[in-house]
Amino acid sequence: LDEPTTYLDINHQVDLMRLMGELRTQGKTVVAVLHDLNQASRYCDQLVVMANGHVMAQGTPEEVMTPGLLRTVFSVEAEIHPGMKLDWRQQACSDWG
């Protein structure tokens, strides 16, 4: 699924993510592209972070979502809190050039 929660209100986003979780518990594989890091960390059991067509990291949310990776890939300083909620201290555009 390519950005399945785009344009959905929060209630429908949660419903959709729960539905994908139910499919997973039925033994089905769900692959989704998500730009919302909180959503990806909360609902996915495996993440792949890409930049410029290259895999920068892959693994569980706990393995992947680190301050160092967020700094490298997104040029932001962030703290990771329990429950994988991100605290954005500074946001800057990355220069992929």
C-alpha positions as CSV (number, residue, x, y, z in Angstrom):
1,L,0.0,0.0,0.0
2,D,1.4,3.4,-0.9
3,E,0.6,5.9,1.8
4,P,-2.7,4.4,2.7
5,T,-3.5,6.9,5.5
6,T,-3.0,10.0,3.4
7,Y,-6.1,12.3,3.4
8,L,-7.8,10.2,6.0
9,D,-8.9,11.8,9.3
10,I,-7.3,10.4,12.4
11,N,-10.2,8.0,13.2
12,H,-10.0,6.4,9.8
13,Q,-6.2,6.2,10.0
14,V,-6.4,4.3,13.2
15,D,-9.1,2.0,11.8
16,L,-7.0,1.3,8.7
17,M,-3.8,0.6,10.7
18,R,-5.8,-1.8,13.1
19,L,-7.2,-3.6,10.0
20,M,-3.7,-4.1,8.7
21,G,-2.7,-5.4,12.1
22,E,-5.6,-7.9,12.0
23,L,-4.4,-9.1,8.6
24,R,-0.9,-9.6,10.1
25,T,-2.4,-11.7,12.9
26,Q,-4.0,-13.9,10.2
27,G,-0.6,-14.6,8.8
28,K,-0.8,-12.2,5.9
29,T,2.1,-9.9,5.0
30,V,1.3,-6.2,4.7
31,V,3.7,-3.9,3.0
32,A,3.0,-0.2,3.3
33,V,4.9,3.1,2.5
34,L,4.4,5.5,5.4
35,H,5.9,8.9,5.8
36,D,4.5,9.3,9.3
37,L,7.3,7.9,11.5
38,N,5.1,7.7,14.6
39,Q,2.5,5.7,12.8
40,A,5.1,3.4,11.3
41,S,6.8,2.9,14.7
42,R,3.5,2.2,16.4
43,Y,1.9,-0.2,14.0
44,C,4.7,-1.9,12.0
45,D,6.8,-4.8,13.4
46,Q,9.5,-4.2,10.8
47,L,10.7,-1.0,9.2
48,V,12.9,-0.1,6.2
49,V,14.1,3.5,6.1
50,M,15.2,4.7,2.6
51,A,16.9,7.8,1.3
52,N,17.7,8.5,-2.3
53,G,16.8,5.0,-3.3
54,H,19.1,3.4,-0.7
55,V,18.2,1.4,2.3
56,M,19.6,3.3,5.3
57,A,18.3,0.9,8.0
58,Q,16.0,-2.0,8.5
59,G,14.7,-3.9,11.5
60,T,12.3,-3.5,14.4
61,P,11.2,0.0,15.2
62,E,13.4,-0.1,18.3
63,E,16.4,-1.0,16.2
64,V,15.7,1.5,13.4
65,M,14.3,4.6,15.1
66,T,17.4,6.1,16.7
67,P,18.4,9.7,17.1
68,G,21.4,9.1,14.9
69,L,19.4,7.7,12.0
70,L,16.9,10.5,12.2
71,R,19.7,13.0,12.2
72,T,21.4,11.4,9.2
73,V,18.3,10.7,7.1
74,F,16.0,13.7,8.0
75,S,18.5,16.3,9.4
76,V,16.5,16.6,12.6
77,E,17.5,16.3,16.2
78,A,15.0,14.1,18.0
79,E,14.5,12.1,21.1
80,I,12.8,8.7,21.1
81,H,10.4,8.2,24.1
82,P,8.8,5.0,25.3
83,G,6.0,4.0,22.9
84,M,8.1,5.3,20.0
85,K,6.7,8.8,20.0
86,L,9.1,11.3,18.6
87,D,9.9,14.7,20.1
88,W,11.0,17.0,17.3
89,R,13.4,19.6,18.7
90,Q,14.4,21.0,15.4
91,Q,13.2,20.4,11.9
92,A,15.2,21.2,8.9
93,C,14.9,20.2,5.3
94,S,17.4,17.6,4.1
95,D,19.6,18.3,1.2
96,W,19.6,15.1,-0.9
97,G,21.7,16.7,-3.6
